[in-house]
Amino acid sequence: MKIKVEGEKIIKAVKKYDGIEILLENHEDAKEAINLILRKTELFNRSEYGKLKNVEVTSFQEYKTSAVDYKLVFLLNFIFEEQTPLDMKVAIIKELQEFFHKV
């Protein structure tokens, strides 16, 4: 399962929890930032999050009106253990997505 997150949301979250302003140039930068966020927040301290094996990050540019008006967006692909119930997957992803909407 995948969600998309704007780069600005990731930058704001790192600023809020680590107190540093980062620059996201590519998916590797975003992956490091996501790991910082997950480590600093309480989102992944509960036992059910043990089913989440990895979060893969890719990037793309989302164009609004022209080739010069775009946002850097990151696609987060959640990799779960086999046999993880669908409801649990949805709950985990929904919680992270809501976190980014609040930032």
matplotlib code that plots the C-alpha trace (Angstrom):
import matplotlib.pyplot as plt

x = [0.0, 1.2, 0.6, 2.0, 3.4, 4.6, 8.2, 7.2, 5.3, 8.3, 10.5, 8.1, 7.9, 11.7, 11.9, 9.2, 10.7, 14.5, 14.8, 16.7, 15.8, 16.6, 16.6, 15.1, 16.7, 15.9, 14.2, 17.3, 17.0, 13.3, 14.0, 16.4, 13.9, 11.1, 13.3, 14.0, 10.3, 9.4, 12.1, 11.2, 7.4, 5.3, 3.7, 5.7, 6.3, 3.2, 3.5, 1.3, 3.8, 6.2, 4.2, 5.7, 8.9, 10.0, 8.9, 10.3, 10.5, 10.4, 10.0, 8.3, 7.4, 3.7, 3.0, 0.2, -0.2, 3.1, 6.5, 7.9, 5.2, 5.7, 6.0, 8.4, 6.2, 7.3, 5.6, 5.8, 5.4, 4.6, 6.1, 4.4, 5.0, 3.0, -0.3, -0.7, -4.4, -5.7, -7.4, -4.1, -2.3, -5.0, -4.9, -1.1, -1.1, -4.0, -2.3, 0.9, -1.1, -3.1, 0.2, 1.4, -1.9, -1.5, 2.0]
y = [0.0, 3.5, 7.1, 10.3, 13.0, 16.5, 17.2, 20.3, 18.2, 16.0, 19.1, 20.6, 17.3, 17.0, 20.7, 20.1, 16.9, 17.3, 21.1, 21.2, 22.5, 19.9, 20.0, 17.2, 16.7, 13.1, 9.9, 9.0, 12.3, 11.7, 8.1, 9.4, 12.1, 9.5, 7.4, 10.4, 11.1, 7.6, 7.4, 10.6, 10.3, 7.8, 6.5, 3.3, 2.4, 0.1, -3.6, -3.8, -1.8, -4.8, -6.0, -3.1, -4.3, -1.3, 2.0, 2.4, 6.0, 7.2, 10.7, 12.5, 16.0, 17.0, 19.8, 22.2, 24.7, 24.7, 23.1, 25.7, 25.4, 22.0, 20.3, 17.5, 14.6, 11.4, 8.1, 6.0, 2.2, 0.3, -3.2, -5.5, -9.0, -11.6, -12.5, -9.0, -8.3, -5.7, -3.8, -3.5, -2.2, 0.4, 1.6, 2.0, 3.9, 6.0, 7.0, 8.1, 9.9, 11.8, 12.7, 14.4, 16.2, 17.8, 19.0]
z = [0.0, -0.9, 0.1, -1.2, 1.0, -0.1, 0.6, 2.7, 5.1, 5.7, 6.2, 8.7, 10.7, 10.9, 12.0, 14.7, 16.1, 15.6, 15.4, 12.1, 8.7, 6.1, 2.3, 0.4, -3.0, -3.7, -2.3, -0.2, 1.7, 2.2, 3.4, 6.1, 7.1, 7.4, 9.6, 11.8, 12.1, 12.9, 15.5, 17.3, 17.3, 19.3, 16.1, 15.9, 19.5, 19.8, 19.3, 16.2, 14.2, 14.4, 11.3, 9.3, 7.8, 5.8, 4.2, 0.7, -0.6, -4.2, -5.5, -8.3, -9.3, -9.2, -11.7, -10.8, -13.7, -15.6, -15.9, -13.4, -10.8, -9.2, -5.8, -4.9, -3.7, -2.1, -2.5, 0.6, 0.0, 3.2, 3.3, 5.8, 7.0, 5.2, 6.8, 8.2, 8.4, 5.9, 8.7, 10.6, 7.4, 6.9, 10.5, 10.5, 7.1, 8.2, 11.4, 9.6, 6.9, 9.6, 11.3, 8.1, 7.6, 11.1, 10.6]

ax = plt.figure().add_subplot(projection="3d")
ax.plot(x, y, z, "-o")
ax.set_aspect("equal")
plt.show()
